[in-house]
Amino acid sequence: MHRNEIVVSRFLSEQLAPRLLWDIEVDGWLLLGFEHVSGQHANMSPNSPDLPLIADAVVEISRTPAPPESVARRPMAAQWKRMVEEESRAAPPAGVDPWSAEKAELLATWASRAPEYMDGDRLIHSDLNPLNFLVSDRARVIDWAWWRTGAAWVDPASLVIRLIADGHDPEAAEKWAFQFGGFAEANPDAITAYCASLVRLWGRKFPDTSITNAARSWIQYRLT
């Protein structure tokens, strides 16, 4: 994870993320030193003043070139394909919610399609959540350990779920995400497939959390 941060840090502007000032590896320990940045974690609730600053940061990510393949290969589609295939081979998790159990076959069908829509060369943070924004006069994005390359709609789509978890209804959350070209121009099936894959994956790993419940609310909205 730390090595991933080292690789991507030189491609991130000071507007977008705290600078990596140094790294040192001694006796099996790898330590990174980042610029100190003041701020608070993001508030994503409806009408939050942080939302426009978060949107600016998402736009900045979309404008940032990903590390070239000669530096690192981290395609989102390949990672997602492995995860979805592993989930499809596993027995249904115990205690899954009744709706997900009833729609298991439909969700699995949609989830299996998600990786085919993820190919792309855009920089993807892949873990945008309130704790990974530091908000002051602008929003900076931290914790780049899971960065990938892929389609431009992925980061805005992940934020839709965070918005729903923080009190937005699915329609309003999607409307907010439509300000980003990558999301607005995406194949609608890509968004549905991605959401279905998250319900499957998170239903096993985090069965009763706000983000899993938010993903389930979103897929129910999209399938009605």
WOCOR-V700305 format. One record per residue. RES is the residue in three letters. SS is DSSP state (A for helix, B for strand, O for the rest). D_CENTER is the distance of its C-alpha to the mean C-alpha in Angstrom with 1 decimal. Layout:
RES:SS:D_CENTER
RES:SS:D_CENTER
This chain:
MET:O:15.9
HIS:A:18.4
ARG:A:19.5
ASN:A:16.0
GLU:A:16.1
ILE:A:19.6
VAL:A:18.9
VAL:A:16.3
SER:A:18.0
ARG:O:20.8
PHE:O:18.8
LEU:O:17.3
SER:O:19.6
GLU:O:21.1
GLN:O:19.9
LEU:O:16.2
ALA:O:16.4
PRO:O:19.3
ARG:O:21.4
LEU:B:21.9
LEU:B:25.7
TRP:B:26.7
ASP:B:26.0
ILE:B:28.7
GLU:B:29.2
VAL:B:32.3
ASP:O:33.6
GLY:O:30.3
TRP:B:28.3
LEU:B:25.6
LEU:B:25.2
LEU:B:23.2
GLY:B:24.5
PHE:B:22.4
GLU:O:23.9
HIS:O:24.3
VAL:O:22.4
SER:O:23.4
GLY:O:21.1
GLN:B:19.7
HIS:O:16.3
ALA:O:15.0
ASN:O:16.6
MET:O:14.6
SER:O:17.6
PRO:O:19.5
ASN:O:21.6
SER:O:20.1
PRO:O:21.3
ASP:A:18.0
LEU:A:16.2
PRO:A:18.0
LEU:A:17.2
ILE:A:13.5
ALA:A:14.0
ASP:A:16.1
ALA:A:13.5
VAL:A:11.0
VAL:A:14.2
GLU:A:15.2
ILE:A:12.2
SER:A:13.1
ARG:A:16.7
THR:O:16.2
PRO:B:17.4
ALA:O:15.6
PRO:O:18.0
PRO:O:20.5
GLU:O:21.0
SER:O:24.1
VAL:O:22.2
ALA:O:19.4
ARG:O:18.1
ARG:O:14.5
PRO:B:13.8
MET:A:10.6
ALA:A:13.1
ALA:A:15.4
GLN:A:13.2
TRP:A:11.9
LYS:A:15.6
ARG:A:16.9
MET:A:14.8
VAL:A:15.7
GLU:A:19.3
GLU:A:19.7
GLU:A:18.7
SER:A:21.2
ARG:A:23.9
ALA:O:23.6
ALA:O:25.8
PRO:O:24.3
PRO:O:23.3
ALA:O:26.0
GLY:O:25.7
VAL:O:23.0
ASP:O:23.3
PRO:A:26.0
TRP:A:24.1
SER:A:21.7
ALA:A:24.8
GLU:A:26.7
LYS:O:24.0
ALA:A:23.1
GLU:A:24.5
LEU:A:22.9
LEU:A:19.4
ALA:A:20.1
THR:A:21.4
TRP:A:18.4
ALA:A:15.9
SER:A:18.1
ARG:A:17.6
ALA:A:13.8
PRO:A:14.2
GLU:A:16.9
TYR:A:14.8
MET:O:12.2
ASP:O:14.9
GLY:O:15.0
ASP:O:15.7
ARG:B:13.2
LEU:B:11.5
ILE:B:7.7
HIS:O:6.4
SER:O:3.4
ASP:O:4.0
LEU:O:4.9
ASN:O:7.6
PRO:A:11.3
LEU:A:12.5
ASN:A:10.7
PHE:B:12.6
LEU:B:16.4
VAL:B:18.2
SER:O:21.8
ASP:O:23.3
ARG:O:19.8
ALA:B:16.3
ARG:B:15.5
VAL:B:12.2
ILE:O:12.8
ASP:O:11.9
TRP:O:11.0
ALA:O:12.0
TRP:O:9.2
TRP:O:9.3
ARG:B:10.0
THR:B:11.9
GLY:B:11.4
ALA:O:11.6
ALA:O:11.1
TRP:A:9.8
VAL:A:6.4
ASP:A:4.8
PRO:A:7.5
ALA:A:7.1
SER:A:4.2
LEU:A:6.7
VAL:A:9.4
ILE:A:9.1
ARG:A:9.3
LEU:A:12.1
ILE:A:13.8
ALA:A:13.8
ASP:O:15.4
GLY:O:18.1
HIS:O:17.4
ASP:O:18.6
PRO:A:16.6
GLU:A:18.8
ALA:A:18.4
ALA:A:14.6
GLU:A:14.6
LYS:A:17.4
TRP:A:15.6
ALA:A:12.8
PHE:O:15.9
GLN:O:16.8
PHE:O:14.4
GLY:A:16.3
GLY:A:13.6
PHE:A:12.7
ALA:A:16.4
GLU:O:17.7
ALA:O:15.5
ASN:O:17.6
PRO:A:17.3
ASP:A:17.5
ALA:A:14.3
ILE:A:12.5
THR:A:14.8
ALA:A:14.4
TYR:A:10.6
CYS:A:11.2
ALA:A:14.2
SER:A:12.7
LEU:A:10.5
VAL:A:13.8
ARG:A:15.6
LEU:A:13.6
TRP:A:13.0
GLY:A:16.5
ARG:A:17.9
LYS:A:16.1
PHE:O:15.7
PRO:O:18.2
ASP:O:19.0
THR:O:16.3
SER:A:15.2
ILE:A:11.6
THR:A:13.4
ASN:A:16.0
ALA:A:13.7
ALA:A:12.2
ARG:A:15.9
SER:A:17.1
TRP:A:14.9
ILE:A:16.1
GLN:A:19.6
TYR:A:19.5
ARG:A:18.6
LEU:A:21.2
THR:O:24.0
